[in-house]
Amino acid sequence: MEKLTFYALSAPEKLDRIGAYLSERLSRDVARHRYGYVCIAMEALDQLLMACHCQSINLFVESFLKMVRKLLESDKPNLQILGTNSFVKFANIEEDTASYHRSYDFFVSRFSEMCHSSYEDPDIRTKIRMAGIKGLQGVVRKTVNDELQANIWDPQHMDKIVPSLLFNLQSGERTESPMELTERCFRELLGRAAYGNIKNAVTPVLMHLDNHSLWEGKSFAVRCFKIIMYSIQSQHSHLVIQQLLGHLDANSKNSATVRAGIVEVLLEAAAIAASGSVGPEQGLRTTGFKGLLCVSGPTVLEVFNTLLRQLRLSVDYELTGTYDGNTNIGTKIIKAHEERQLQEAVIRTIGSFANTLPTYQRSEVMLFIMGKIPVPGVHPALTSTGSGVCYLPAQVTAGFQTTNMLTALPSSFLEPLLSFSLTEDPEVRLLVLQILLSLIDRHDNRPKFANISSISDISMLKLKVDKCSRQDNLFMKKHGQQLYRHIYLGCKEQSSGRQHYESLFALLGLLSVELANEEVVVDLIRLALALQDLALSTDEGLPVYTRCAVHALAAAYLNLICQLTTVPAFCQHIHEVIEVRQKNTPYLLPEDVFVDNPKLASSLEKVEGDVLFLQSKITEVLGGSGYNTERLATPYVPQYTVFSVSLDLKKDFFCVCLPLVDSVGMEEQERERRRQVVEKFQKAPFEEIAAHCGARASMLQSKLNQIFEITIRPPPSPSGTISSGYGQSQSRSVPIYEMKFPDLCVY
């Protein structure tokens, strides 16, 4: 062998004849079953291949590969393994010259077939399968970086390689199967995938999981995609997410367990893409999911749109009982509990996606979701079956941190969110409060307001209070009255329970420590006193529990705000009233109301005197400390700006918008006015209603014309005015490029 090697190196032009001779000998020995000589000839070919790297090596390689193919075609396991080992040695050689005509199609097919070996002897079967995996690994190494070779990433090859690897990845235990070797090979394949090849590598994975019903078990599908996400280059992660979303859409009418499996995989993939964590054999991942959704691939709203569409479909399937909306023979029957599990999985996934986004995108996503989710009351059937849908915005706000409230709660999101706080569904109202608390709490004060109490020293709470920023002042100036109004109306809801009042107290507390300047403090005190008046009123017809709860809430909050203002006389008055209540009317304090078994009074007819907080007294003591006495002396009344009435009359819908600007009027008057409007549209003749609407439309058009006249009027012109044909002066419009501007205006 040493002499043969020396000769081949000295006369490389003879190498192809040497290869042809050895190939001929080996073929003859295989045919005659002289396997000892076969091994000797193959060893000689291997050593020559390893030693010679001259330009004429290509012709020798052809002879070498011919013999490897001969061995792989044999039905003898030992020869198959021998041929595979030789091919792996060849695959690890970096050739000096490229080959233009070499084909590896046979090797891909044969090694894939070996990966599925069903040989009777389990030990030999394992060896054959491992040889097949090593062979595929060798093909990938040999071809993946050589542009002149056949493209290993083509579907015709990937559709054989990937399923073969997955078959071994799922079979048996690690000690009895080539699972560990398969995983290394799979990771290596994915790690070499460039941007344009990701789809061809992932598509066979999706098809394999489909064909073998592997989504439903979840664990194997999740494991596969964990390997994929940790192995590919991090900047390509969004391509995998995109394919999973498309596959979820393609399986819209498949069983809930299949869809739930895909969603679970999507959840895991998104978490890995966003985490920047260290994965096996990957090192630190530096690109988070925040950038992946924005740079290329699916946009943020496309991702959420797909998930919300699947959520809505699932709710529809659960309501109708079938996938196609009818009861034709042969339609699949829906299992309600499976659909609900799917809905929960989608909601978790939406939360996971949203938690990776920056503040401004979260606000957009929350608004987008609010516009997509079904509203209880508007879609009554969803109140019981699809109530989980309404928890989506809460998922988005989980872990939400922001410094600018104007960005976190823009009008486009806050207004529709607050509209949900007035729905009849107590769960949705509680949800809205939870969302607001998540968004407003920027210093982790929320847990400190978890329990309502009239604590004598709030320093024990260790609240974190920062000076109110300019943006915070602007936010409260813009939205404060809306928040006060919804807190006030939320306290009136008779279906509110302990959790609602605890959340309302937390909201009042957070407003006080996060967003309160002197003006806001005054408004919050006025609001608390208005709540006391609400609890005293018998006109509302509130039950005893609600009235006691509102009294207790007002007491707990005034106890908190008086200590935050640090005005001794204010604190003294509040504490005196609380002490009297503790002795005489404990059912007006949170310690007796917000417990598992509330201790309530049988009647609240004689709540008066020393057990009440006095607006006059509070105005007096705070006025002496520099607070605005005029505002303090003015009782708080919730402001109503626009009210819409929608009625179904003669199968036509009329919407009448009535501006109710009397913010200081009594709420009873407003309620009577609304009742009259509704009664008019219910009982008045159709012609009268049509005439009324026509008159309002004409008035509206007149106002619009005035606005248009102001906004469309030609701009002032340096060239002055000209006279019209009727002797009136008229602005002459001069093109901008003809106007003369001072030098300071030009840059």
ZIMO-V478336 format. One record per residue. N is the residue number from 0. RES is the residue in three letters. PSI is psi as a letter, one per 20 degrees, with the letter a starting at -180 (999 if undefined). NEAR is the number of other ideal C-beta (glycine too) atoms within 12 Angstrom. D_LAST is the distance of its C-alpha to the last C-alpha in Angstrom with 1 decimal. Layout:
((N/RES/PSI/NEAR/D_LAST) (N/RES/PSI/NEAR/D_LAST))
//
This chain:
((0/MET/h/19/84.6) (1/GLU/g/12/83.7) (2/LYS/g/11/85.2) (3/LEU/g/25/83.5) (4/THR/g/23/80.1) (5/PHE/g/16/80.7) (6/TYR/g/19/81.7) (7/ALA/h/33/78.6) (8/LEU/h/23/76.3) (9/SER/h/16/78.2) (10/ALA/m/17/78.3) (11/PRO/h/26/75.2) (12/GLU/i/18/76.0) (13/LYS/i/22/79.1) (14/LEU/h/34/77.1) (15/ASP/h/26/76.9) (16/ARG/h/19/80.7) (17/ILE/g/36/81.3) (18/GLY/g/34/79.2) (19/ALA/h/21/81.0) (20/TYR/g/23/84.4) (21/LEU/h/35/83.5) (22/SER/g/33/82.2) (23/GLU/g/20/85.3) (24/ARG/g/25/87.5) (25/LEU/h/39/85.5) (26/SER/g/25/85.7) (27/ARG/g/18/89.5) (28/ASP/h/25/89.9) (29/VAL/g/34/88.0) (30/ALA/h/16/90.2) (31/ARG/j/13/93.3) (32/HIS/k/15/92.2) (33/ARG/m/17/92.4) (34/TYR/h/21/89.6) (35/GLY/g/16/90.4) (36/TYR/h/20/89.6) (37/VAL/g/33/86.5) (38/CYS/g/25/85.2) (39/ILE/g/20/86.1) (40/ALA/h/37/84.4) (41/MET/h/41/81.2) (42/GLU/g/24/81.1) (43/ALA/g/32/81.4) (44/LEU/g/46/78.5) (45/ASP/g/33/76.4) (46/GLN/h/24/77.2) (47/LEU/g/40/76.5) (48/LEU/h/37/73.2) (49/MET/h/23/72.1) (50/ALA/h/26/73.3) (51/CYS/p/35/72.0) (52/HIS/k/21/68.4) (53/CYS/r/24/68.8) (54/GLN/h/18/67.1) (55/SER/j/25/70.2) (56/ILE/h/34/70.1) (57/ASN/g/27/68.8) (58/LEU/h/27/72.2) (59/PHE/h/40/73.9) (60/VAL/h/37/71.5) (61/GLU/g/25/72.6) (62/SER/g/34/76.2) (63/PHE/g/41/75.2) (64/LEU/h/36/73.3) (65/LYS/g/31/76.2) (66/MET/h/42/78.6) (67/VAL/g/44/76.3) (68/ARG/g/31/76.2) (69/LYS/g/34/80.0) (70/LEU/h/40/80.4) (71/LEU/h/37/77.9) (72/GLU/i/22/79.8) (73/SER/q/29/83.0) (74/ASP/j/15/84.5) (75/LYS/o/21/85.4) (76/PRO/h/28/83.0) (77/ASN/h/25/83.6) (78/LEU/h/32/82.6) (79/GLN/g/37/79.5) (80/ILE/h/33/78.5) (81/LEU/g/35/79.4) (82/GLY/h/43/77.2) (83/THR/g/40/74.3) (84/ASN/h/28/74.6) (85/SER/g/42/74.5) (86/PHE/h/44/71.4) (87/VAL/g/32/69.6) (88/LYS/g/27/70.4) (89/PHE/h/36/69.1) (90/ALA/h/35/65.9) (91/ASN/i/19/65.1) (92/ILE/p/25/65.3) (93/GLU/o/15/62.1) (94/GLU/q/27/63.1) (95/ASP/h/15/62.1) (96/THR/q/19/61.9) (97/ALA/q/19/60.6) (98/SER/p/25/62.8) (99/TYR/i/12/61.8) (100/HIS/j/14/64.6) (101/ARG/p/27/65.7) (102/SER/p/23/65.9) (103/TYR/j/38/66.2) (104/ASP/g/23/66.8) (105/PHE/g/25/70.4) (106/PHE/h/43/69.6) (107/VAL/g/37/67.1) (108/SER/g/26/69.7) (109/ARG/g/34/72.6) (110/PHE/h/44/71.0) (111/SER/h/35/69.8) (112/GLU/g/28/73.3) (113/MET/h/42/74.7) (114/CYS/h/42/72.3) (115/HIS/k/25/74.2) (116/SER/p/35/77.6) (117/SER/k/16/80.5) (118/TYR/q/23/83.2) (119/GLU/g/10/86.1) (120/ASP/o/12/86.3) (121/PRO/h/16/83.4) (122/ASP/g/15/83.1) (123/ILE/h/20/82.9) (124/ARG/g/27/80.6) (125/THR/g/31/78.2) (126/LYS/g/26/78.4) (127/ILE/g/39/77.6) (128/ARG/g/41/74.6) (129/MET/h/34/73.3) (130/ALA/g/41/73.8) (131/GLY/g/44/71.8) (132/ILE/g/42/68.9) (133/LYS/h/37/69.0) (134/GLY/g/49/69.1) (135/LEU/g/50/66.0) (136/GLN/h/39/64.2) (137/GLY/g/36/65.3) (138/VAL/g/45/64.0) (139/VAL/g/42/60.6) (140/ARG/h/28/60.4) (141/LYS/h/35/61.5) (142/THR/h/32/59.2) (143/VAL/h/30/56.0) (144/ASN/j/18/54.3) (145/ASP/o/23/55.8) (146/GLU/h/14/53.7) (147/LEU/i/17/56.7) (148/GLN/r/28/59.0) (149/ALA/q/24/59.3) (150/ASN/o/24/56.6) (151/ILE/i/38/58.3) (152/TRP/i/34/55.6) (153/ASP/q/23/56.7) (154/PRO/h/20/58.2) (155/GLN/h/19/61.6) (156/HIS/g/34/61.8) (157/MET/h/36/59.9) (158/ASP/i/26/62.2) (159/LYS/g/34/65.1) (160/ILE/g/47/63.7) (161/VAL/g/41/62.1) (162/PRO/h/34/65.0) (163/SER/g/39/67.4) (164/LEU/g/45/65.6) (165/LEU/h/43/65.3) (166/PHE/g/37/69.0) (167/ASN/h/41/69.9) (168/LEU/h/38/67.3) (169/GLN/i/30/69.1) (170/SER/p/26/72.7) (171/GLY/a/18/75.0) (172/GLU/r/11/74.5) (173/ARG/h/16/72.9) (174/THR/i/9/76.3) (175/GLU/i/16/77.8) (176/SER/r/27/74.9) (177/PRO/k/38/72.2) (178/MET/g/28/69.5) (179/GLU/g/20/68.0) (180/LEU/g/28/67.8) (181/THR/g/37/66.3) (182/GLU/g/30/63.5) (183/ARG/g/26/62.6) (184/CYS/g/39/62.6) (185/PHE/g/46/60.5) (186/ARG/g/30/57.9) (187/GLU/g/31/57.8) (188/LEU/g/41/57.3) (189/LEU/h/43/54.4) (190/GLY/h/30/52.8) (191/ARG/i/27/52.6) (192/ALA/p/33/51.0) (193/ALA/r/22/47.6) (194/TYR/g/20/44.9) (195/GLY/i/13/46.5) (196/ASN/i/28/50.0) (197/ILE/g/34/49.8) (198/LYS/g/27/50.7) (199/ASN/h/29/53.7) (200/ALA/h/46/54.9) (201/VAL/h/40/54.5) (202/THR/g/29/55.8) (203/PRO/h/34/59.4) (204/VAL/g/48/59.3) (205/LEU/g/38/58.6) (206/MET/h/24/61.3) (207/HIS/g/31/63.8) (208/LEU/h/39/63.3) (209/ASP/g/24/63.7) (210/ASN/h/15/66.8) (211/HIS/j/22/68.6) (212/SER/l/18/67.6) (213/LEU/j/30/66.0) (214/TRP/h/38/63.2) (215/GLU/h/27/65.8) (216/GLY/h/20/66.9) (217/LYS/g/29/63.3) (218/SER/g/18/64.2) (219/PHE/g/27/64.4) (220/ALA/g/38/61.3) (221/VAL/g/30/59.4) (222/ARG/g/28/60.7) (223/CYS/g/42/59.7) (224/PHE/h/42/56.1) (225/LYS/g/35/56.0) (226/ILE/g/40/57.0) (227/ILE/g/46/54.4) (228/MET/h/44/51.5) (229/TYR/i/33/52.5) (230/SER/h/36/53.1) (231/ILE/r/42/50.1) (232/GLN/p/29/46.8) (233/SER/h/30/44.9) (234/GLN/i/23/41.8) (235/HIS/j/34/44.2) (236/SER/h/46/45.5) (237/HIS/h/38/43.5) (238/LEU/h/36/45.4) (239/VAL/g/44/48.7) (240/ILE/g/45/47.5) (241/GLN/g/30/46.4) (242/GLN/h/35/49.8) (243/LEU/g/48/51.6) (244/LEU/g/37/49.7) (245/GLY/h/25/50.5) (246/HIS/h/34/54.1) (247/LEU/g/41/54.3) (248/ASP/g/25/53.3) (249/ALA/h/20/55.8) (250/ASN/k/32/58.5) (251/SER/h/26/57.7) (252/LYS/j/22/61.3) (253/ASN/r/30/63.0) (254/SER/q/26/64.9) (255/ALA/h/37/63.2) (256/THR/h/28/64.5) (257/VAL/g/34/62.7) (258/ARG/h/41/59.4) (259/ALA/h/38/59.8) (260/GLY/g/37/60.4) (261/ILE/g/44/57.2) (262/VAL/h/43/55.3) (263/GLU/g/36/56.9) (264/VAL/g/44/55.9) (265/LEU/g/45/52.3) (266/LEU/g/37/52.3) (267/GLU/g/33/53.5) (268/ALA/g/44/51.1) (269/ALA/g/41/48.1) (270/ALA/g/30/49.3) (271/ILE/g/36/49.7) (272/ALA/h/42/46.3) (273/ALA/i/31/44.7) (274/SER/h/27/46.8) (275/GLY/k/22/45.8) (276/SER/r/21/49.5) (277/VAL/p/14/51.8) (278/GLY/r/26/53.8) (279/PRO/p/23/56.9) (280/GLU/k/17/56.3) (281/GLN/h/26/52.5) (282/GLY/a/15/51.2) (283/LEU/p/13/48.2) (284/ARG/p/26/46.0) (285/THR/i/16/42.4) (286/THR/o/26/40.7) (287/GLY/r/27/41.2) (288/PHE/i/38/41.4) (289/LYS/g/26/38.2) (290/GLY/h/23/36.2) (291/LEU/h/37/38.8) (292/LEU/h/33/38.5) (293/CYS/h/23/34.8) (294/VAL/g/19/34.3) (295/SER/r/19/36.8) (296/GLY/b/28/40.0) (297/PRO/q/31/40.5) (298/THR/r/23/37.8) (299/VAL/g/35/38.6) (300/LEU/h/25/39.6) (301/GLU/g/24/41.6) (302/VAL/g/41/43.7) (303/PHE/h/41/44.4) (304/ASN/g/24/44.9) (305/THR/g/36/47.7) (306/LEU/g/47/49.4) (307/LEU/h/37/49.2) (308/ARG/g/24/50.6) (309/GLN/h/42/53.5) (310/LEU/g/43/54.1) (311/ARG/g/28/54.3) (312/LEU/g/32/56.6) (313/SER/g/45/58.8) (314/VAL/g/35/59.1) (315/ASP/g/28/59.9) (316/TYR/g/34/62.5) (317/GLU/h/32/64.1) (318/LEU/g/25/64.3) (319/THR/h/22/65.7) (320/GLY/i/19/67.9) (321/THR/r/21/67.0) (322/TYR/h/27/64.2) (323/ASP/j/19/64.2) (324/GLY/j/15/64.8) (325/ASN/a/11/68.4) (326/THR/k/14/71.9) (327/ASN/q/11/72.9) (328/ILE/p/9/75.5) (329/GLY/i/10/74.0) (330/THR/q/16/70.8) (331/LYS/p/22/70.1) (332/ILE/p/20/71.0) (333/ILE/p/31/68.3) (334/LYS/o/20/69.2) (335/ALA/g/21/67.4) (336/HIS/h/16/67.5) (337/GLU/h/25/65.9) (338/GLU/h/37/63.1) (339/ARG/h/27/62.5) (340/GLN/h/27/62.4) (341/LEU/g/44/59.8) (342/GLN/g/41/57.7) (343/GLU/h/28/57.9) (344/ALA/g/37/56.8) (345/VAL/g/44/53.8) (346/ILE/g/38/52.8) (347/ARG/g/31/53.1) (348/THR/g/41/51.0) (349/ILE/g/45/48.2) (350/GLY/g/35/48.3) (351/SER/g/33/48.2) (352/PHE/g/45/45.2) (353/ALA/h/41/43.3) (354/ASN/i/31/44.0) (355/THR/i/37/42.0) (356/LEU/q/37/38.7) (357/PRO/r/24/35.8) (358/THR/g/29/35.5) (359/TYR/h/21/32.9) (360/GLN/h/30/35.0) (361/ARG/g/38/38.2) (362/SER/g/35/37.0) (363/GLU/g/26/36.2) (364/VAL/g/38/39.6) (365/MET/g/43/41.5) (366/LEU/g/28/40.0) (367/PHE/g/30/40.9) (368/ILE/g/41/44.4) (369/MET/h/34/44.9) (370/GLY/i/24/44.2) (371/LYS/h/27/46.7) (372/ILE/q/40/49.6) (373/PRO/q/34/52.5) (374/VAL/p/27/52.9) (375/PRO/p/29/56.4) (376/GLY/g/20/57.8) (377/VAL/h/18/55.7) (378/HIS/m/22/57.4) (379/PRO/h/17/60.7) (380/ALA/h/19/62.2) (381/LEU/i/27/59.6) (382/THR/g/24/60.3) (383/SER/g/20/63.2) (384/THR/h/27/62.7) (385/GLY/k/38/59.0) (386/SER/h/31/58.2) (387/GLY/h/34/56.9) (388/VAL/h/44/54.0) (389/CYS/i/40/52.7) (390/TYR/j/31/52.4) (391/LEU/g/41/49.5) (392/PRO/h/42/46.8) (393/ALA/h/36/48.8) (394/GLN/h/38/48.9) (395/VAL/h/44/45.1) (396/THR/i/39/44.8) (397/ALA/p/27/47.4) (398/GLY/j/20/46.1) (399/PHE/p/36/42.8) (400/GLN/p/20/40.8) (401/THR/q/30/37.5) (402/THR/i/19/35.7) (403/ASN/o/22/33.6) (404/MET/h/37/35.8) (405/LEU/h/28/33.0) (406/THR/g/26/32.4) (407/ALA/h/37/36.2) (408/LEU/m/43/37.2) (409/PRO/r/25/34.6) (410/SER/h/18/35.9) (411/SER/h/17/36.3) (412/PHE/h/35/38.9) (413/LEU/g/33/40.4) (414/GLU/g/25/41.4) (415/PRO/h/28/43.4) (416/LEU/g/42/44.8) (417/LEU/h/30/46.1) (418/SER/h/24/47.6) (419/PHE/h/40/49.8) (420/SER/i/38/51.0) (421/LEU/j/31/52.9) (422/THR/r/31/54.8) (423/GLU/h/19/58.6) (424/ASP/o/30/58.8) (425/PRO/h/28/59.2) (426/GLU/g/29/58.1) (427/VAL/h/41/54.7) (428/ARG/g/39/54.2) (429/LEU/h/33/55.1) (430/LEU/g/34/52.7) (431/VAL/g/44/49.8) (432/LEU/g/41/50.6) (433/GLN/h/34/50.8) (434/ILE/g/39/47.3) (435/LEU/g/42/45.9) (436/LEU/g/37/47.7) (437/SER/h/35/46.3) (438/LEU/h/43/42.7) (439/ILE/h/39/43.0) (440/ASP/o/34/45.1) (441/ARG/i/29/42.8) (442/HIS/k/21/45.3) (443/ASP/k/21/48.5) (444/ASN/i/29/50.0) (445/ARG/g/32/51.3) (446/PRO/h/18/54.6) (447/LYS/i/28/55.4) (448/PHE/j/36/55.5) (449/ALA/h/21/57.7) (450/ASN/p/23/60.7) (451/ILE/p/37/60.9) (452/SER/r/30/62.9) (453/SER/m/35/63.3) (454/ILE/p/27/63.0) (455/SER/h/18/63.7) (456/ASP/o/15/61.4) (457/ILE/i/29/58.1) (458/SER/h/14/57.4) (459/MET/h/11/59.7) (460/LEU/i/27/57.0) (461/LYS/l/14/54.7) (462/LEU/q/27/51.6) (463/LYS/o/17/48.2) (464/VAL/p/25/46.0) (465/ASP/q/16/42.3) (466/LYS/p/13/40.2) (467/CYS/p/26/38.4) (468/SER/r/20/34.7) (469/ARG/h/16/32.0) (470/GLN/h/21/31.8) (471/ASP/g/33/35.6) (472/ASN/g/21/35.5) (473/LEU/h/20/33.0) (474/PHE/g/33/35.3) (475/MET/h/33/38.4) (476/LYS/h/21/36.9) (477/LYS/g/20/35.9) (478/HIS/i/31/39.0) (479/GLY/g/33/41.7) (480/GLN/h/26/43.6) (481/GLN/g/30/43.8) (482/LEU/g/42/45.3) (483/TYR/g/33/47.8) (484/ARG/g/29/48.9) (485/HIS/h/36/49.7) (486/ILE/g/46/51.5) (487/TYR/g/40/53.6) (488/LEU/h/32/54.4) (489/GLY/h/42/55.1) (490/CYS/h/43/57.8) (491/LYS/i/35/59.5) (492/GLU/p/33/60.0) (493/GLN/i/22/63.7) (494/SER/j/21/63.5) (495/SER/q/35/61.5) (496/GLY/a/24/63.4) (497/ARG/g/27/63.3) (498/GLN/h/25/60.3) (499/HIS/g/37/58.2) (500/TYR/h/43/58.9) (501/GLU/h/33/58.3) (502/SER/h/39/54.9) (503/LEU/g/47/54.1) (504/PHE/g/45/55.1) (505/ALA/h/37/52.9) (506/LEU/g/44/50.0) (507/LEU/g/45/50.6) (508/GLY/g/44/51.0) (509/LEU/h/41/47.8) (510/LEU/h/43/45.8) (511/SER/h/40/47.3) (512/VAL/i/37/46.5) (513/GLU/h/41/43.2) (514/LEU/j/44/41.3) (515/ALA/p/35/43.1) (516/ASN/a/27/41.7) (517/GLU/h/23/44.0) (518/GLU/g/23/43.2) (519/VAL/h/36/43.9) (520/VAL/g/38/47.2) (521/VAL/g/36/48.3) (522/ASP/h/39/47.6) (523/LEU/h/44/49.5) (524/ILE/g/47/52.5) (525/ARG/h/39/52.6) (526/LEU/g/45/52.5) (527/ALA/g/44/55.4) (528/LEU/h/40/57.4) (529/ALA/h/35/56.7) (530/LEU/h/42/58.1) (531/GLN/g/39/61.2) (532/ASP/h/32/61.6) (533/LEU/g/34/61.2) (534/ALA/h/39/64.1) (535/LEU/h/26/66.2) (536/SER/p/23/65.8) (537/THR/i/16/68.6) (538/ASP/h/13/66.9) (539/GLU/h/23/64.9) (540/GLY/k/12/68.1) (541/LEU/q/25/66.8) (542/PRO/r/22/69.4) (543/VAL/g/25/70.7) (544/TYR/g/30/68.9) (545/THR/g/32/65.5) (546/ARG/g/36/66.2) (547/CYS/g/39/67.4) (548/ALA/g/43/64.5) (549/VAL/g/47/61.9) (550/HIS/g/47/63.8) (551/ALA/g/45/63.9) (552/LEU/g/47/60.2) (553/ALA/g/51/59.3) (554/ALA/g/48/61.6) (555/ALA/h/42/60.2) (556/TYR/g/47/56.6) (557/LEU/h/47/57.3) (558/ASN/h/43/59.2) (559/LEU/g/44/56.1) (560/ILE/h/38/53.5) (561/CYS/h/38/55.8) (562/GLN/h/31/56.0) (563/LEU/h/32/52.2) (564/THR/h/34/51.7) (565/THR/l/16/54.3) (566/VAL/o/27/55.7) (567/PRO/g/16/59.4) (568/ALA/h/22/60.7) (569/PHE/g/35/58.7) (570/CYS/h/27/60.2) (571/GLN/g/18/63.6) (572/HIS/g/30/63.7) (573/ILE/g/41/62.5) (574/HIS/h/24/65.1) (575/GLU/g/25/67.9) (576/VAL/g/35/67.3) (577/ILE/h/38/67.3) (578/GLU/g/21/70.5) (579/VAL/g/23/72.2) (580/ARG/h/36/71.2) (581/GLN/h/23/72.5) (582/LYS/g/14/75.9) (583/ASN/h/20/76.2) (584/THR/m/32/73.7) (585/PRO/i/26/72.5) (586/TYR/j/31/71.7) (587/LEU/j/43/68.5) (588/LEU/q/37/67.2) (589/PRO/h/38/65.5) (590/GLU/h/24/68.4) (591/ASP/i/28/70.8) (592/VAL/g/39/68.5) (593/PHE/m/37/66.3) (594/VAL/r/22/69.2) (595/ASP/h/9/71.2) (596/ASN/n/10/73.9) (597/PRO/q/25/72.3) (598/LYS/n/21/74.6) (599/LEU/q/25/74.0) (600/ALA/q/26/75.7) (601/SER/h/11/77.8) (602/SER/q/14/76.2) (603/LEU/k/27/73.2) (604/GLU/h/11/74.6) (605/LYS/l/14/75.1) (606/VAL/o/31/71.8) (607/GLU/r/15/71.3) (608/GLY/c/13/71.5) (609/ASP/i/20/70.8) (610/VAL/j/31/69.6) (611/LEU/q/32/66.4) (612/PHE/p/41/63.2) (613/LEU/p/24/62.6) (614/GLN/h/30/59.3) (615/SER/g/17/60.4) (616/LYS/g/26/61.4) (617/ILE/g/40/58.1) (618/THR/g/29/56.1) (619/GLU/g/19/58.1) (620/VAL/h/28/57.8) (621/LEU/h/36/54.1) (622/GLY/h/22/53.4) (623/GLY/i/16/55.0) (624/SER/j/23/52.6) (625/GLY/j/14/49.5) (626/TYR/q/30/48.9) (627/ASN/o/21/48.0) (628/THR/h/19/51.5) (629/GLU/g/13/50.5) (630/ARG/h/25/49.0) (631/LEU/h/36/52.0) (632/ALA/i/22/54.4) (633/THR/o/19/52.8) (634/PRO/q/26/54.5) (635/TYR/p/32/52.2) (636/VAL/p/26/52.3) (637/PRO/p/33/50.5) (638/GLN/p/27/47.7) (639/TYR/p/29/47.9) (640/THR/g/18/45.0) (641/VAL/p/15/45.8) (642/PHE/p/22/49.1) (643/SER/p/19/49.8) (644/VAL/p/26/53.3) (645/SER/p/16/54.1) (646/LEU/q/22/57.5) (647/ASP/o/12/59.5) (648/LEU/p/23/61.2) (649/LYS/l/15/63.1) (650/LYS/j/8/61.3) (651/ASP/q/14/58.0) (652/PHE/p/14/55.3) (653/PHE/p/27/53.8) (654/CYS/o/19/51.0) (655/VAL/p/26/50.7) (656/CYS/o/17/47.9) (657/LEU/o/23/49.0) (658/PRO/p/18/46.6) (659/LEU/n/24/48.6) (660/VAL/i/13/46.6) (661/ASP/n/16/49.5) (662/SER/i/19/48.7) (663/VAL/j/16/51.4) (664/GLY/r/17/54.1) (665/MET/q/18/57.0) (666/GLU/h/29/56.8) (667/GLU/h/14/60.2) (668/GLN/g/16/58.9) (669/GLU/h/25/56.1) (670/ARG/g/18/58.7) (671/GLU/g/15/60.9) (672/ARG/g/22/58.0) (673/ARG/h/21/57.3) (674/ARG/g/16/61.0) (675/GLN/g/17/61.2) (676/VAL/g/27/58.3) (677/VAL/g/22/59.9) (678/GLU/h/14/63.3) (679/LYS/g/22/62.0) (680/PHE/i/29/60.5) (681/GLN/h/18/63.7) (682/LYS/h/14/66.1) (683/ALA/q/22/64.5) (684/PRO/q/14/65.2) (685/PHE/g/17/62.7) (686/GLU/h/11/62.0) (687/GLU/g/15/61.2) (688/ILE/g/24/58.7) (689/ALA/g/18/57.1) (690/ALA/g/14/56.8) (691/HIS/g/21/55.3) (692/CYS/h/26/52.6) (693/GLY/g/15/51.9) (694/ALA/g/15/51.5) (695/ARG/h/20/49.1) (696/ALA/h/18/47.1) (697/SER/g/14/46.9) (698/MET/g/15/45.6) (699/LEU/g/17/43.0) (700/GLN/h/14/41.9) (701/SER/g/14/41.6) (702/LYS/g/15/39.4) (703/LEU/h/15/37.2) (704/ASN/h/14/36.9) (705/GLN/g/14/35.8) (706/ILE/g/13/33.1) (707/PHE/h/12/31.9) (708/GLU/h/12/32.0) (709/ILE/g/11/29.6) (710/THR/h/11/27.2) (711/ILE/i/13/27.2) (712/ARG/p/14/27.0) (713/PRO/q/17/24.4) (714/PRO/q/15/21.2) (715/PRO/p/13/21.2) (716/SER/p/19/20.3) (717/PRO/i/18/19.2) (718/SER/j/16/22.1) (719/GLY/b/13/24.6) (720/THR/r/16/27.7) (721/ILE/r/16/30.5) (722/SER/p/12/34.2) (723/SER/r/11/35.8) (724/GLY/i/8/39.3) (725/TYR/j/7/40.9) (726/GLY/j/8/39.6) (727/GLN/q/10/37.0) (728/SER/q/12/33.4) (729/GLN/p/16/31.0) (730/SER/p/19/27.3) (731/ARG/p/19/26.0) (732/SER/p/19/23.3) (733/VAL/p/19/20.7) (734/PRO/q/12/18.6) (735/ILE/h/13/15.0) (736/TYR/i/7/14.3) (737/GLU/i/12/16.5) (738/MET/q/17/15.0) (739/LYS/o/13/13.7) (740/PHE/q/13/10.9) (741/PRO/q/9/10.7) (742/ASP/h/7/8.2) (743/LEU/i/6/7.6) (744/CYS/i/10/6.7) (745/VAL/p/9/3.8) (746/TYR/999/6/0.0))
//
